[in-house]
Amino acid sequence: MSRPAGAALAAAVLVLLAAACGSRVPESEFAARRALPEGVPTGGAAPSGEARGEPVRVGVIASETSPVGDAFGGPQAGAQAYFAALNARGGVAGRPVEVVTCDDGGSGLGNSDCVRELVLKEKVFALVATTSLNYAGAAQVSEAGVPDIGGQPIGAAYETYPHLYGIYGSRAPRTGGAAGWDGDLYGGTEVYRYFKREHGARTAAVVSYNQAASASYARSMTGGLRAEGYDVVTEQVDFSLPNFDAVAADLRARGVDLVFDAVDTAGNAKLCRALDEAGVELTAKVTNVQNWNSTVREDFADAGRCRNSLWATGSSRNYEDAGHPAVRAFREGMDRYAETDTRSQWQLEGWAAAMWFADAAQSCGAELTRACVEDFMARAEPYDADGLLLPTRFERLREPPGTRRTCVSAARWRDGANGGAGGWVSQGEMTENCFTVPQLPYRP
């Protein structure tokens, strides 16, 4: 089944890493932190021009130097650019947002150290756009009562703890006990329904490594595809010595329409090259938000045919859809304030996370408190970040939903003419690519 965006990345990176160490932060320190003041009155509405009041300090944790490279830096870059643009036009009720970052190195121990640094030492008001490979400090963040807004749900933390608000919303109870409903999370089959409706796809392949996390994610995709009536071909390769050539030959013989995978970016590129060499023609090679970026041409340089069959699906508007005013504002903000020329879907989602926090804080007026911010996050009205996100909200359902109406943001890669850079082309309006689909359980 289709998991919330970000889960596919979690499966891919877990292929490469074992579980890291847990928290070293004493629980007593967090209990004491909860008693500290939550905020200072802001003293009025935001003036025009640069913010000059008491800063609102927020923290951003990202696994920038994780063993899988710099894949986790996008949301942080987007959030920083948004706050820079926000401060230039007055901040939050006249107060600038001060961003304090921490690189946890992709380890649980590093993550707990970042939580201690930001929550206890820097005394941040909130966390924003968290992107951690191993969010070992999540329980301590929640225990401290620090709102964590717009984080990427790479693990199960955002379906487990109160005070944590993932970028895609949640319906889980989030009581701090078992994740989801007694350890089960639920995902819909909307992506598979979309390809069946739009392209008549009927046969799909799921490619995975012979590694636990990869194989588990592959099983969940297989179940979702079968629930939508697909004939499913499963292919598993050795993680150390993957034989993608054999996979490609079999997929050609089986007449596969779609290919989904539970492998990392490097594996994706090798698989695509093997598919091209075998002459496999696909309706779509479906990738995830991790690969929805401007470096596709370089990442898949040796696989031109497969590259041009790449599709990405998610829950946010294509970062290249410059005709939309909110996307245009994102792109202009990144051009002005970001330190990188690459663009990605994760940057856009980090920008949206920062916007979500700013809108929540602005709703509090002169009395900025964590309780007020969380009231905004828990409101019944869905939030869409000016159209950057599919409308989403936070509920706490006692029982998991049987079905749900969900929508899909889809984009297809196209090379540019005459060797041009190319880019992602939106496939329909995401708020109209909607389906009522079953919600199927899976274990994180």
C-alpha positions in Angstrom: 0.0 0.0 0.0 1.0 3.6 -0.3 2.6 4.9 2.8 2.7 8.6 3.8 5.4 10.4 1.9 8.8 9.9 3.5 8.2 6.3 4.5 9.8 5.0 1.3 12.9 7.0 2.1 12.9 5.5 5.6 12.9 2.0 4.1 15.7 2.9 1.8 18.0 4.4 4.4 17.3 1.7 6.9 18.7 -0.7 4.4 22.1 1.0 5.0 22.0 1.5 8.7 21.5 -0.5 11.9 19.6 0.9 14.8 21.7 3.6 16.6 22.0 4.3 20.3 19.2 5.7 22.4 19.0 8.8 24.5 21.4 9.7 27.2 19.3 12.7 28.4 18.1 12.3 32.0 14.3 12.4 32.2 14.6 14.7 35.2 16.1 17.5 33.0 13.2 17.3 30.7 10.7 17.4 33.5 12.4 20.5 34.8 12.3 22.1 31.3 8.6 21.7 31.1 8.3 24.2 34.0 10.2 27.0 32.2 8.2 29.9 30.7 6.8 29.2 27.3 7.0 32.6 25.7 7.1 36.3 26.1 4.3 38.7 25.1 5.1 40.1 21.7 3.8 43.6 22.1 1.6 44.0 19.1 1.2 43.2 15.4 4.0 42.9 12.9 5.2 46.2 11.5 6.2 46.5 7.9 9.8 46.0 7.2 12.5 44.1 9.2 11.5 42.5 12.5 13.1 44.1 15.6 11.3 42.7 18.7 12.3 39.9 21.1 13.4 36.9 18.9 11.3 33.7 18.7 13.9 30.9 18.8 13.2 27.7 16.9 15.3 24.7 16.4 15.9 22.6 13.3 17.4 19.1 13.6 18.6 17.5 10.4 20.8 14.4 9.7 23.0 16.4 7.3 26.1 14.3 7.7 24.4 10.9 7.9 26.0 7.8 6.3 23.6 8.3 3.4 25.1 11.7 2.5 23.4 15.1 2.5 19.9 13.8 1.5 18.4 15.1 4.7 19.4 18.8 4.3 16.5 19.8 2.1 13.8 20.6 4.7 16.2 22.6 6.8 17.2 24.7 3.7 13.6 25.4 2.9 12.7 26.3 6.5 15.7 28.7 6.8 14.9 30.4 3.6 11.2 30.9 4.7 12.2 32.4 8.0 14.7 34.7 6.4 12.0 35.9 4.0 9.5 36.2 6.9 12.0 38.3 9.0 12.5 40.6 6.1 8.9 41.5 6.1 8.3 41.8 9.9 8.6 38.4 11.5 5.9 37.1 13.8 4.0 39.9 15.4 7.1 42.1 15.1 9.5 39.5 16.5 12.2 37.9 14.3 12.5 34.2 14.1 15.9 33.0 15.2 16.9 29.6 13.8 19.2 27.3 15.7 20.3 24.2 13.7 21.8 21.0 14.9 23.2 18.1 12.8 22.6 14.8 14.5 24.9 12.9 12.1 22.1 10.3 11.5 22.6 8.5 14.8 20.3 8.1 17.7 22.9 9.3 20.1 23.6 12.4 18.0 19.9 13.1 17.8 19.5 12.9 21.6 22.4 15.3 21.9 20.8 17.7 19.5 17.5 17.5 21.5 19.4 18.3 24.7 21.3 21.1 23.0 18.3 22.8 21.5 15.7 22.2 24.2 17.7 22.5 27.4 20.6 24.8 26.4 19.2 26.9 23.6 15.7 26.8 25.1 14.0 26.9 21.7 10.3 27.6 21.7 9.6 24.9 19.1 11.2 22.6 16.6 10.4 23.0 12.9 11.1 20.8 9.8 12.9 18.0 11.8 14.5 15.5 9.4 16.2 12.8 11.4 17.3 9.4 10.3 16.9 8.2 13.9 14.6 10.4 16.0 15.7 8.9 19.3 15.0 12.1 21.2 11.3 12.3 20.2 10.0 11.1 23.5 12.1 13.7 25.3 10.9 16.5 23.0 7.3 15.4 23.7 7.9 15.1 27.5 9.3 18.6 27.5 6.1 19.9 25.8 8.0 21.4 22.9 5.9 21.6 19.7 7.7 19.9 16.8 6.0 21.2 13.7 6.2 19.9 10.1 8.8 17.2 10.6 9.4 14.4 8.1 7.9 11.1 9.2 10.9 9.0 8.5 10.2 6.7 11.5 7.1 6.2 13.6 7.7 9.2 16.0 5.1 11.4 14.5 2.4 8.7 14.8 3.4 8.1 18.5 3.9 11.2 20.5 1.8 14.2 21.4 3.3 17.6 20.7 4.8 16.1 17.5 3.1 17.3 14.2 4.4 15.7 11.0 4.2 17.5 7.7 1.5 15.1 6.4 -0.9 15.2 9.4 -2.0 12.2 11.5 -5.1 10.4 12.6 -3.4 8.2 15.1 -4.1 8.5 18.9 -0.5 9.7 19.6 -0.6 9.0 23.3 3.1 8.2 23.7 2.6 4.5 23.9 2.7 2.2 20.9 2.9 3.8 17.5 -0.4 4.2 15.6 -3.0 1.8 16.8 -1.4 -0.9 19.0 1.7 -0.7 16.9 0.0 -0.7 13.5 0.1 2.2 11.1 -2.3 2.5 8.1 -1.7 3.6 4.6 -3.9 3.9 1.5 -3.7 2.5 -2.0 -4.3 5.9 -3.8 -1.0 5.8 -5.7 -1.8 2.4 -7.2 -5.4 3.5 -7.9 -4.0 6.6 -9.7 -1.8 4.7 -12.1 -4.6 2.2 -12.8 -7.1 4.9 -13.6 -4.8 7.3 -15.5 -2.7 4.8 -17.4 -4.5 1.4 -17.4 -1.5 -0.2 -15.6 -2.2 -3.8 -14.6 1.1 -5.5 -13.9 3.6 -4.1 -11.4 7.0 -5.1 -10.1 8.3 -4.5 -6.6 12.1 -4.6 -6.3 13.8 -4.9 -2.9 17.0 -5.9 -1.2 17.4 -9.1 0.9 17.4 -6.9 4.0 14.7 -6.7 6.7 13.6 -3.1 6.3 13.7 -3.2 2.5 11.8 -6.5 2.4 9.2 -5.3 4.9 8.4 -2.2 2.8 8.3 -4.3 -0.3 5.7 -6.6 1.3 3.5 -3.6 2.2 3.6 -2.3 -1.4 2.8 -5.8 -2.7 -0.2 -6.0 -0.5 -1.5 -2.6 -1.6 -1.0 -3.4 -5.3 -2.8 -6.7 -5.0 -5.7 -4.9 -3.1 -6.0 -2.7 -6.2 -6.1 -5.8 -8.5 -2.6 -5.7 -9.9 -0.7 -8.8 -11.0 2.5 -8.3 -8.9 6.0 -9.5 -9.8 8.3 -9.5 -6.8 12.1 -9.2 -7.3 14.7 -9.4 -4.5 18.4 -8.8 -5.0 21.4 -9.3 -2.7 22.3 -6.1 -0.9 26.0 -6.6 -1.2 26.0 -7.8 -4.8 22.7 -6.9 -6.5 22.1 -8.4 -9.9 19.9 -5.8 -11.4 20.6 -7.2 -14.9 18.7 -10.4 -14.0 15.8 -8.4 -12.6 15.6 -6.3 -15.7 15.6 -9.4 -18.0 12.8 -11.0 -15.9 10.7 -7.8 -15.9 11.0 -7.6 -19.7 9.8 -11.2 -20.1 6.9 -10.6 -17.7 5.6 -7.5 -19.5 5.6 -5.2 -16.4 3.9 -1.8 -16.7 5.1 -0.2 -13.4 8.1 -0.6 -11.2 8.2 0.3 -7.6 11.2 -0.2 -5.4 12.5 -0.3 -1.8 16.1 0.4 -2.6 18.3 3.5 -2.2 19.1 6.2 -4.7 22.3 4.5 -6.0 20.3 1.2 -6.4 17.6 3.1 -8.3 20.2 4.4 -10.7 21.7 1.0 -11.3 18.3 -0.6 -11.7 17.3 2.1 -14.3 20.5 1.5 -16.2 19.8 -2.3 -16.3 16.2 -1.7 -17.4 17.5 0.5 -20.3 20.1 -2.0 -21.3 17.5 -4.8 -21.4 15.2 -2.6 -23.5 12.4 -2.6 -20.9 9.6 -0.1 -21.8 7.6 1.1 -18.8 4.5 3.1 -18.2 6.3 4.4 -15.1 9.3 3.9 -12.8 7.8 5.3 -9.6 10.1 7.0 -7.2 9.5 8.9 -3.9 10.0 12.4 -2.5 13.7 11.7 -1.9 14.4 11.6 -5.6 12.0 14.5 -6.5 14.8 17.0 -7.1 16.7 18.9 -9.7 19.7 16.4 -9.8 17.8 13.7 -11.6 19.7 14.1 -14.9 23.0 13.7 -13.1 21.8 10.9 -10.7 20.4 8.9 -13.7 22.9 10.0 -16.3 23.4 6.5 -17.7 19.7 5.6 -18.0 18.0 8.1 -20.4 15.0 6.0 -21.3 14.3 4.9 -17.7 15.0 8.5 -16.5 12.2 9.8 -18.7 9.8 7.3 -17.3 10.4 8.5 -13.7 7.4 9.5 -11.8 7.3 10.9 -8.3 4.2 10.9 -6.0 3.6 12.6 -2.7 1.4 15.0 -0.7 2.8 18.4 -1.7 2.7 20.5 -4.8 5.5 20.1 -7.4 8.3 22.5 -6.6 8.6 23.3 -10.3 4.9 24.4 -10.7 5.9 28.1 -10.9 2.5 29.1 -12.2 1.2 28.6 -8.7 1.7 31.7 -6.5 2.8 29.8 -3.4 5.4 27.8 -5.4 6.6 31.0 -7.1 7.1 32.6 -3.6 9.0 29.5 -2.5 11.3 29.6 -5.6 11.9 33.3 -5.2 12.7 32.9 -1.5 15.1 30.1 -2.2 16.8 32.0 -5.0 17.3 34.9 -2.6 18.2 33.2 0.7 19.3 29.6 0.1 22.9 28.6 -0.1 22.4 25.9 -2.7 21.4 26.1 -6.4 19.7 22.7 -6.4 16.0 22.5 -5.8 13.9 19.7 -4.3 10.5 18.7 -3.1 11.9 18.4 0.4 13.0 22.0 0.3 9.4 23.0 -0.5 8.1 20.9 2.4 10.6 22.5 4.8 9.4 25.9 3.6 5.8 24.7 4.2 6.7 23.5 7.7 8.1 26.9 8.6 5.0 28.6 7.2 2.8 26.3 9.3 4.7 27.3 12.4 4.6 31.0 11.5 0.8 30.9 10.9 0.3 29.1 14.2 2.4 31.6 16.0 0.8 34.6 14.3 -2.6 33.3 15.4 -1.6 33.9 19.0 -1.2 37.7 18.5 0.7 39.3 21.4 0.5 36.3 23.7 2.7 33.7 22.1 2.5 30.4 24.0 3.1 26.8 23.1 -0.5 26.0 24.1 -1.8 28.6 21.7 0.4 27.2 18.9 -0.8 23.7 19.5 -4.4 24.8 19.5 -3.8 26.0 16.0 -2.2 22.7 15.0 -5.1 20.7 16.4 -7.9 22.8 14.9 -10.5 21.0 12.8 -9.9 23.1 9.7 -7.4 21.5 7.4 -4.2 23.3 6.6 -2.6 23.5 3.1 0.2 26.1 3.4 -1.4 28.4 0.8 -1.8 25.4 -1.5 1.6 23.9 -1.1 0.3 20.9 0.8 -2.7 18.7 0.3 -5.2 19.8 3.0 -4.3 18.0 6.2 -5.0 18.0 9.9 -4.5 16.2 13.1 -7.1 14.0 14.6 -7.0 11.3 17.3 -9.2 8.5 16.2 -9.7 5.7 18.7 -10.1 3.2 15.9 -8.2 3.1 12.6 -10.1 4.2 9.5 -11.4 1.5 7.2 -11.4 3.7 4.1 -10.3 7.3 3.4 -10.6 9.8 0.6 -7.0 10.8 -0.2 -5.3 12.7 -3.0 -2.1 12.3 -4.9 0.4 14.9 -6.1 2.1 13.4 -9.2 4.9 14.6 -11.4 6.9 13.1 -14.3 10.5 13.8 -15.3 11.1 15.1 -18.8 14.6 15.8 -20.2 15.0 19.3 -21.8 15.2 19.8 -25.5 18.6 19.6 -27.1 20.3 18.4 -24.0 18.6 20.9 -21.7 18.5 20.3 -18.0 14.9 19.1 -18.0 12.5 19.0 -15.0 9.5 17.6 -13.3 6.1 18.2 -15.0 3.0 18.2 -12.9 0.4 15.6 -13.9 -3.0 17.1 -13.2 -4.1 19.2 -10.2 -3.2 17.4 -7.0 -6.5 18.3 -5.2 -8.4 16.6 -8.0 -6.3 13.3 -8.2 -8.5 11.9 -5.4 -9.8 8.5 -4.5 -11.7 6.8 -1.7 -9.4 3.8 -0.9 -8.9 1.2 1.7 -6.5 1.8 4.6 -4.3 -1.2 5.1 -2.2 -1.9 8.2 1.6 -2.2 8.3 4.2 -2.4 11.0 6.8 0.5 11.1 
